[in-house]
Amino acid sequence: MIRSMTGFASGKGEFGPHSWTWELRSVNGKGLDMRLRVPEWLTGLETALRAEMSKSLSRGNVTLSLRLSREETATELKLNEAAMTAALRALVQTQVMAEEHSVELSQPSAAELIAIKGMLDSGGELDDPAPLVQELKSEFGGLLVAFLDMRQTEGEALSTVLNGQLDLISELTSQAAALAEKRKDLMAETLRDNLARVLENAQGVDPDRVAQELALIAVKADITEEIDRLATHVTAARALLSQEGPVGRKLDFLMQEFNREANTLCSKSQNAELTAVGLELKAVIDQLREQVQNVE
């Protein structure tokens, strides 16, 4: 069963004072392009996540975002002694200057002092990020599974659409074959009339050579091969849709073959009804090609 290149998954987690949210999304692409946004201080995490995704994905523009936050608690707060010493010295100097100018100042409270920016130090990030990195790597597996499941579900829906379009191509091919068979007698009669007119109005022309040229024209107008190849392409496309694993590139190449046969059929038709069927065939093939662009 095919898998779509469109997918999305999100998740949340906690470990110690840290909490995070994941977002993993992808859209169609010619190859595999992975863009990861993770904090740089989580040493080794990006490399591990990139390797894990590479094992499961072959195509698509994939974006992974990790937003990490840390909960600060009172027990984690530390007094910045250097900043407090500087603040107290400045306070003493201020009091001295105020007394010189006979200005009375009230004493600041401890709460006001520690509210000064830089007075409290939360300790920054973990000294050793390894435990957090390991936890994130373990949790990522579930996120990736959910992401792949969505791509699989999208692929199943896409497969239904593609098979429906192949049914229509098969039906139009059958109509073209019936119209081609119907026009055979008319084409033969037209060729005979043309041959008779040429022979009547030409002197010294080799009748056998004229007959050969007209026969060549008839061969060039024959669309039997195009009908057969279109039927073969439909069978090949159905086989690819039933396979496991990435088949998008093969289907994309097959779409070129479909389009080539439809173009040739239209150029050879020499019949209004057959041309109409050929144009409709081209329209459906173009719709099929657009859908195939999203197959992994």
C-alpha positions in Angstrom: 0.0 0.0 0.0 1.4 3.4 -0.9 2.2 6.1 1.6 1.5 9.8 1.2 4.3 12.4 1.6 1.8 14.6 3.6 1.7 14.0 7.3 1.6 15.6 10.7 2.1 14.6 14.3 2.5 16.5 17.6 3.3 15.5 21.2 4.1 16.8 24.7 6.4 15.5 27.4 8.1 16.3 30.7 11.3 15.3 32.4 12.4 16.9 35.7 12.0 20.6 35.5 11.8 20.5 31.7 8.7 20.3 29.5 8.4 20.3 25.7 6.2 20.1 22.7 7.0 18.3 19.4 5.7 19.1 15.9 6.6 16.8 12.9 5.1 17.7 9.5 5.9 17.0 5.9 4.8 17.9 2.4 5.7 16.5 -1.0 9.2 16.8 -2.4 11.4 15.3 -5.1 13.8 13.9 -2.5 14.1 13.7 1.3 14.8 17.2 2.8 14.8 17.2 6.6 14.9 20.4 8.6 15.3 20.1 12.4 14.8 22.9 14.9 16.1 21.6 18.3 18.1 23.4 21.0 21.9 23.3 20.2 22.9 22.6 23.9 21.2 19.2 23.7 24.3 17.5 22.4 23.8 14.7 20.0 20.0 15.0 19.8 19.7 16.4 16.3 22.1 13.8 14.9 20.1 10.9 16.5 16.7 12.2 15.4 17.9 12.8 11.8 19.3 9.2 11.7 16.0 7.8 13.1 13.9 9.6 10.5 16.2 8.6 7.6 15.5 4.9 8.4 11.7 5.4 7.9 11.4 8.1 5.3 12.5 8.3 1.7 10.9 11.4 0.2 9.2 14.6 1.3 10.1 18.0 2.8 10.1 17.2 6.5 10.2 19.7 9.4 10.7 18.8 13.0 10.4 21.4 15.8 11.1 20.9 19.4 10.1 23.7 21.9 11.7 23.2 25.3 10.9 25.1 28.5 12.2 24.9 32.1 10.1 25.4 35.2 11.9 27.5 37.7 11.2 26.8 41.4 12.2 28.6 44.6 14.6 25.8 45.6 16.5 26.4 42.4 17.0 30.1 42.8 20.5 31.2 44.0 21.5 34.7 45.2 24.0 36.4 43.0 26.4 37.5 45.8 28.5 39.8 43.6 25.4 41.6 42.3 24.0 42.0 45.9 27.4 43.3 47.1 27.5 45.9 44.3 23.9 46.9 45.0 24.5 47.4 48.8 27.6 49.5 48.1 25.6 51.6 45.7 22.9 51.9 48.4 25.4 53.1 51.0 26.8 55.7 48.6 23.3 56.9 47.8 22.5 57.3 51.5 25.7 59.3 52.1 24.9 61.6 49.2 21.3 62.0 50.4 22.5 63.0 53.9 24.9 65.6 52.5 21.9 67.2 50.8 19.6 66.7 53.8 17.4 64.3 52.0 15.9 61.4 53.9 15.6 58.1 52.1 13.7 55.0 53.3 15.5 51.7 53.5 14.6 49.2 50.7 13.2 45.9 51.7 14.9 42.6 51.0 12.1 41.8 48.5 12.9 45.0 46.6 16.6 44.2 46.5 16.2 40.7 45.1 13.7 42.0 42.6 16.6 43.8 40.9 17.5 42.2 37.5 20.4 39.8 37.8 20.1 39.4 41.6 18.8 35.9 41.4 20.4 33.1 39.4 18.3 30.2 38.2 21.4 28.1 37.4 20.9 28.0 33.6 20.6 24.8 31.8 21.4 21.3 33.1 25.1 20.8 33.7 24.7 17.4 32.1 22.0 17.3 29.3 22.6 13.6 28.6 19.6 12.3 30.7 17.2 14.8 29.0 18.6 13.9 25.6 18.0 10.2 26.3 14.5 10.9 27.4 13.7 12.9 24.3 15.2 10.3 22.0 13.0 7.6 23.6 9.9 9.7 23.3 10.5 10.6 19.7 9.9 7.0 18.6 6.2 7.3 19.5 5.9 10.6 17.7 7.5 9.1 14.5 5.1 6.2 14.6 2.1 8.5 14.8 3.5 10.5 11.9 4.0 7.4 9.8 0.5 6.2 10.6 -0.9 9.5 9.3 1.1 9.2 6.1 -0.2 5.7 5.7 -3.8 6.8 6.2 -3.3 9.6 3.7 -1.8 7.1 1.3 -4.8 4.8 1.5 -7.1 7.6 0.6 -4.8 8.7 -2.2 -4.7 5.1 -3.5 -8.5 5.1 -3.8 -8.4 8.3 -5.8 -5.6 7.0 -8.1 -7.3 3.7 -8.7 -10.5 5.6 -9.6 -8.6 7.6 -12.2 -7.0 4.5 -13.6 -10.4 3.0 -14.0 -11.4 6.1 -16.0 -8.3 5.8 -18.2 -9.0 2.2 -18.8 -12.6 3.0 -19.8 -11.5 5.8 -22.2 -8.8 3.5 -23.7 -11.5 0.9 -24.4 -13.7 3.7 -26.0 -10.7 4.7 -28.2 -10.1 1.1 -29.3 -13.8 0.7 -30.2 -13.7 4.0 -32.2 -10.5 3.0 -33.9 -12.0 -0.3 -35.0 -15.1 1.5 -36.2 -13.1 3.9 -38.4 -11.1 1.1 -40.2 -13.6 0.6 -43.0 -14.0 4.3 -43.5 -10.3 4.9 -43.6 -9.8 2.0 -46.1 -12.5 3.5 -48.3 -11.0 6.9 -48.1 -7.6 5.6 -49.1 -9.0 3.7 -52.1 -10.8 6.8 -53.3 -7.6 8.9 -52.9 -5.6 6.2 -54.8 -8.1 6.2 -57.6 -8.0 10.0 -57.9 -4.2 10.1 -58.0 -4.1 7.4 -60.7 -6.7 9.2 -62.8 -4.9 12.5 -62.7 -1.3 11.4 -62.9 0.5 10.1 -66.0 3.6 7.8 -65.7 3.1 7.3 -62.0 4.0 3.8 -60.7 0.7 2.5 -59.2 2.6 0.2 -56.9 4.6 3.1 -55.4 1.5 5.1 -54.9 -0.1 2.1 -53.2 2.9 1.7 -50.9 2.8 5.4 -49.9 -0.9 5.2 -49.1 -0.3 2.0 -47.1 2.4 3.8 -45.1 -0.1 6.6 -44.3 -2.5 3.9 -43.1 0.2 2.4 -40.9 1.0 5.8 -39.4 -2.6 6.4 -38.6 -3.0 3.0 -36.8 -3.3 3.5 -33.0 -3.3 -0.2 -32.0 0.1 0.1 -30.4 -0.9 3.2 -28.4 -4.0 1.4 -27.2 -2.0 -1.7 -26.2 0.6 0.4 -24.3 -2.0 2.4 -22.5 -3.6 -0.8 -21.2 -0.2 -2.1 -20.2 0.6 1.2 -18.3 -2.7 0.9 -16.4 -1.8 -2.7 -15.3 1.7 -1.5 -14.3 0.3 1.4 -12.3 -2.1 -0.8 -10.4 0.8 -3.2 -9.6 2.9 -0.3 -8.2 -0.1 0.9 -6.1 -0.3 -2.5 -4.5 3.4 -2.7 -3.6 4.9 -2.0 -0.2 7.5 0.7 0.1 8.2 3.9 -1.9 7.0 3.8 -5.5 6.4 7.5 -6.2 9.4 7.9 -8.5 8.3 4.9 -10.6 4.8 6.2 -10.8 6.0 9.6 -11.9 8.0 8.1 -14.7 5.0 6.0 -15.7 2.9 9.2 -16.0 5.3 10.5 -18.7 4.7 7.3 -20.6 0.9 7.7 -20.2 1.1 11.2 -21.5 3.3 10.2 -24.5 0.8 7.6 -25.7 -2.2 9.9 -25.3 -0.4 12.6 -27.3 0.4 10.2 -30.1 -3.2 8.9 -30.1 -4.5 12.4 -30.6 -2.1 13.1 -33.4 -3.1 10.0 -35.3 -6.8 10.1 -34.7 -8.0 11.8 -37.9 -11.5 11.4 -36.4 -13.5 13.9 -34.3 -14.9 11.4 -31.9 -11.5 9.7 -31.4 -9.9 13.1 -30.9 -12.4 14.0 -28.2 -11.7 10.8 -26.4 -8.0 11.4 -26.7 -8.3 14.9 -25.2 -10.4 13.6 -22.3 -7.8 10.9 -21.8 -5.0 13.6 -21.6 -7.0 15.5 -19.0 -7.5 12.5 -16.8 -3.8 11.6 -17.1 -2.8 15.1 -16.1 -5.0 14.8 -13.0 -3.5 11.5 -12.2 0.0 13.0 -12.6 -0.8 15.7 -10.1 -2.0 13.2 -7.5 1.1 11.0 -8.1 3.3 13.9 -7.0 2.3 13.3 -3.4 3.1 9.6 -3.4 6.3 8.7 -1.4 
